[in-house]
Amino acid sequence: MTLQRSFDTTLRCVALPIVASDIGKALEELLVLWADPRFAPVLNNSTVRPHLLIVVNNAPDADLEEARALYEAQPELASNFAGVTVRSADLHGDMDRYERKPRERVGTFGARAGPNFQFFKTMEMAAAFGGFTLQIELDCLPVQAGWVEATQRVIDGHASAWVIGSVYAGSGELKRDSQTHLNGNALYRTGDPLFQSFAAEVWLPRLLLRIKEDYTLPYDCWWALERSKASALEANEAWHLFQVFDSFMHSDPFIVNLLCKSTDSESYFKVFDTFCRLGQTPVFFHGAAMNRLRRILIDHPTDTIRQSMDRLTGQRGSHHGAIDFKVKQRGIAPGGQDDQFQGLPFGEALLSAATAQLLAYPGQVGTMPPDVLRSREIVGNASPIARQFDRALAFARRSGGP
């Protein structure tokens, strides 16, 4: 039987995988942050609202209702999401195992069985919403408001992909055979039956097979491992898988993934600056430091993510990264007022990227090229993206810029 491919490339779902112990402070902090205008998911009235899917590893109905109540306690979120669903993955025993530093092989399905099976359950649940799903964890924070629109622009640049993810942005820490993996905080084409078939019939079975060799293997490192073992000379199974499926796995730097300590979190902005210079403004920061940053951002409601990061490190960052407001953002060249830029008029897309860069490097406001200000004039005052840019520009000028 031939599966019918889905051509829907809209972001239809945001999936948040958590464990039962996250229902409380951690989940509440993230939802409070999303409800904050500084980090609101959606800015444009015309944007398609994704469904929020919260998946818990294993929790009774009472805990699921508590999670839903935390969402409903932030009424601003109702205008940003099409709805909310909270479900348990119903994982038990060895399927719910998670050992950060395993000393010996104990469980049948590996040391990362819980996150692995939860991922596949989440992908299966998200299929009902169609299109693409953005999976983000509690330690993955947006750099500014309008991250649903920004994520849609990422999808539009990879319309044929099944997985769109970001590589590790640091150095050290990772095994050679998995160092090029795409982090699990990523975009997945869950509304496509072909992707669902791949996940259930190829990804999961091969992952379980590889876990027999590497007890600690997580789901998001599996494809990098297969690629490292692929041999054209041997024509092994990994090579045949690579030939067929690698073109559906796309890398994009929209998430900055780091394992750095909180005191070294300036590294996030070094990576951010690198990709801004290349016209690929990141949308999210991901890593353990973000767990502390959530609380700081909430406690300081006028901070930008840059200012709260300075509080986290205990010292003011250099902020000398030169903004290079790329007019050719994500490969789309500018044109007239009516040009469309991946679902947004070009001017709005440029202003959105410029806003993120202003908030990260306010001291560099003087380097902003005339194209940005001309776009602001063209877009007009009715656009919420333009108003967001105005606030960022005023902040940058107050912070010492010209």
Secondary structure as UniProt FT lines:
FT   STRAND          11..18
FT   HELIX           20..22
FT   TURN            23..24
FT   HELIX           25..35
FT   HELIX           37..39
FT   TURN            45..46
FT   STRAND          51..56
FT   HELIX           61..72
FT   HELIX           75..79
FT   STRAND          83..88
FT   HELIX           93..96
FT   TURN            108..109
FT   TURN            111..112
FT   HELIX           113..126
FT   HELIX           127..129
FT   STRAND          132..135
FT   TURN            138..139
FT   STRAND          140..142
FT   HELIX           147..156
FT   TURN            157..160
FT   STRAND          163..165
FT   HELIX           176..178
FT   TURN            179..180
FT   STRAND          186..188
FT   TURN            190..191
FT   HELIX           193..198
FT   HELIX           199..203
FT   HELIX           204..211
FT   TURN            212..213
FT   TURN            215..216
FT   HELIX           219..221
FT   HELIX           222..229
FT   TURN            232..235
FT   HELIX           237..245
FT   HELIX           246..248
FT   STRAND          249..251
FT   TURN            253..254
FT   STRAND          255..257
FT   HELIX           262..264
FT   HELIX           266..277
FT   TURN            278..279
FT   STRAND          284..286
FT   HELIX           289..299
FT   TURN            301..302
FT   HELIX           305..313
FT   HELIX           329..331
FT   TURN            337..338
FT   STRAND          340..341
FT   TURN            342..343
FT   STRAND          344..345
FT   HELIX           346..360
FT   HELIX           362..367
FT   HELIX           370..379
FT   TURN            381..382
FT   HELIX           384..398
FT   TURN            399..400
//
